[in-house]
Amino acid sequence: MFTRHEIGEAEHRAWFERIHADPQVRWLIHENPAGQADGVIGFTQIDRVSNKAFWGFYAAPASPRGTGTRIGQEALDCAFVEMGLHKLNAEVIAGNEASVKFHLKLGFRQEGYFRAEHFDGTQYVDVVRFAILAEEWQVKRGEILAGLARAEIV
Ligand SMILES: CC(C)(COP(=O)(O)OP(=O)(O)OC[C@H]1O[C@@H](n2cnc3c(N)ncnc32)[C@H](O)[C@@H]1OP(=O)(O)O)[C@@H](O)C(=O)NCCC(=O)NCCS
């Protein structure tokens, strides 16, 4: 998520091999109702003692508005129901306004603000730390599903 250089095939394949062997990561490809891949979700630093993890995600650039919310809703259901996590953390570059707003919309709360935390290849940038607890998602989930239904993206 923080990589800025162009990733070549060899590097990409090595990453793919590595994630298959690592029990602390889980990557999922999201499909739209027509079965076309429209996003990717990664759970990383999966901690089975404290039942927490970090996540990262992309909506496919050409996907319609609302895709990210659907991916987020299904990923949070997966994290808290299927994977049984208690807490999901996120790190967002402060200038990534879409992702900051996206996390707040899904019910994440800001837990930290790390100044000049990450070098993006040009400059040091701030990073915002967000998290959501399983019980907070259960409260928020209905509102998110209702919004998706209103937008007829179910
Ligand atoms: C973040 C991302 C997944 C959102 O996907 P999306 O399909 O645009 O999401 P939605 O259309 O469902 O919008 C969900 C919310 O995100 C926020 N958002 C999305 N695009 C935005 C933009 N251009 N500016 C500001 N906020 C934006 C809004 O809060 C929006 O809710 P709203 O429509 O009710 O206002 C997408 O922009 C993306 O893949 N970004 C690149 C990868 C990335 O930054 N990943 C996160 C790393 S931490």
The ligand as an SDF file (V2000), in Angstrom:
LIG
                    3D

 48 50  0  0  0  0  0  0  0  0999 V2000
  -10.8530    4.5740   -0.8960 C   0  0  0  0  0  0  0  0  0  0  0  0
  -11.5910    3.8700   -2.0240 C   0  0  0  0  0  0  0  0  0  0  0  0
  -11.6050    2.3560   -1.7750 C   0  0  0  0  0  0  0  0  0  0  0  0
  -13.0300    4.3710   -2.0720 C   0  0  0  0  0  0  0  0  0  0  0  0
  -13.6850    3.6710   -3.1150 O   0  0  0  0  0  0  0  0  0  0  0  0
  -14.9950    4.2810   -3.8430 P   0  0  0  0  0  0  0  0  0  0  0  0
  -15.5090    3.2690   -4.8030 O   0  0  0  0  0  0  0  0  0  0  0  0
  -14.7330    5.6500   -4.3050 O   0  0  0  0  0  0  0  0  0  0  0  0
  -15.9610    4.3340   -2.5830 O   0  0  0  0  0  0  0  0  0  0  0  0
  -17.4800    4.8410   -2.5450 P   0  0  0  0  0  0  0  0  0  0  0  0
  -17.9120    5.4090   -3.8540 O   0  0  0  0  0  0  0  0  0  0  0  0
  -18.2710    3.7400   -1.9630 O   0  0  0  0  0  0  0  0  0  0  0  0
  -17.3800    6.0440   -1.5070 O   0  0  0  0  0  0  0  0  0  0  0  0
  -17.2650    5.7410   -0.1190 C   0  0  0  0  0  0  0  0  0  0  0  0
  -16.8400    6.9790    0.6410 C   0  0  0  0  0  0  0  0  0  0  0  0
  -15.4550    7.2410    0.4090 O   0  0  0  0  0  0  0  0  0  0  0  0
  -15.2650    8.6670    0.4310 C   0  0  0  0  0  0  0  0  0  0  0  0
  -14.7790    9.0800   -0.8830 N   0  0  0  0  0  0  0  0  0  0  0  0
  -14.6990    8.3190   -2.0090 C   0  0  0  0  0  0  0  0  0  0  0  0
  -14.1480    9.0300   -3.0080 N   0  0  0  0  0  0  0  0  0  0  0  0
  -13.8560   10.2490   -2.4990 C   0  0  0  0  0  0  0  0  0  0  0  0
  -13.2450   11.4250   -3.0290 C   0  0  0  0  0  0  0  0  0  0  0  0
  -12.8390   11.5000   -4.2910 N   0  0  0  0  0  0  0  0  0  0  0  0
  -13.0830   12.4900   -2.2000 N   0  0  0  0  0  0  0  0  0  0  0  0
  -13.4820   12.4370   -0.9040 C   0  0  0  0  0  0  0  0  0  0  0  0
  -14.0660   11.3520   -0.3460 N   0  0  0  0  0  0  0  0  0  0  0  0
  -14.2580   10.2840   -1.1420 C   0  0  0  0  0  0  0  0  0  0  0  0
  -16.6140    9.2980    0.7510 C   0  0  0  0  0  0  0  0  0  0  0  0
  -16.7290    9.3880    2.1650 O   0  0  0  0  0  0  0  0  0  0  0  0
  -17.5710    8.2400    0.2370 C   0  0  0  0  0  0  0  0  0  0  0  0
  -18.8230    8.2640    0.8630 O   0  0  0  0  0  0  0  0  0  0  0  0
  -20.0420    9.1030    0.2070 P   0  0  0  0  0  0  0  0  0  0  0  0
  -20.1940    8.6240   -1.2030 O   0  0  0  0  0  0  0  0  0  0  0  0
  -21.2010    8.7260    1.0590 O   0  0  0  0  0  0  0  0  0  0  0  0
  -19.6300   10.5210    0.2880 O   0  0  0  0  0  0  0  0  0  0  0  0
  -10.9510    4.1710   -3.4120 C   0  0  0  0  0  0  0  0  0  0  0  0
  -10.8540    5.5580   -3.5620 O   0  0  0  0  0  0  0  0  0  0  0  0
   -9.5830    3.5720   -3.6270 C   0  0  0  0  0  0  0  0  0  0  0  0
   -9.4430    2.4180   -4.0060 O   0  0  0  0  0  0  0  0  0  0  0  0
   -8.5280    4.3690   -3.4080 N   0  0  0  0  0  0  0  0  0  0  0  0
   -7.1680    3.9470   -3.7340 C   0  0  0  0  0  0  0  0  0  0  0  0
   -6.6200    2.9630   -2.7540 C   0  0  0  0  0  0  0  0  0  0  0  0
   -6.5790    3.4710   -1.3500 C   0  0  0  0  0  0  0  0  0  0  0  0
   -6.3350    4.6420   -1.1010 O   0  0  0  0  0  0  0  0  0  0  0  0
   -6.7750    2.5380   -0.4180 N   0  0  0  0  0  0  0  0  0  0  0  0
   -6.7630    2.8430    0.9790 C   0  0  0  0  0  0  0  0  0  0  0  0
   -5.3980    2.7480    1.5220 C   0  0  0  0  0  0  0  0  0  0  0  0
   -5.4600    3.0960    3.2750 S   0  0  0  0  0  0  0  0  0  0  0  0
  1  2  1  0
  2  3  1  0
  2  4  1  0
  2 36  1  0
  4  5  1  0
  5  6  1  0
  6  7  2  0
  6  8  1  0
  6  9  1  0
  9 10  1  0
 10 11  2  0
 10 12  1  0
 10 13  1  0
 13 14  1  0
 14 15  1  0
 15 16  1  0
 15 30  1  0
 16 17  1  0
 17 18  1  0
 17 28  1  0
 18 19  1  0
 18 27  1  0
 19 20  2  0
 20 21  1  0
 21 22  1  0
 21 27  2  0
 22 23  1  0
 22 24  2  0
 24 25  1  0
 25 26  2  0
 26 27  1  0
 28 29  1  0
 28 30  1  0
 30 31  1  0
 31 32  1  0
 32 33  2  0
 32 34  1  0
 32 35  1  0
 36 37  1  0
 36 38  1  0
 38 39  2  0
 38 40  1  0
 40 41  1  0
 41 42  1  0
 42 43  1  0
 43 44  2  0
 43 45  1  0
 45 46  1  0
 46 47  1  0
 47 48  1  0
M  END
$$$$
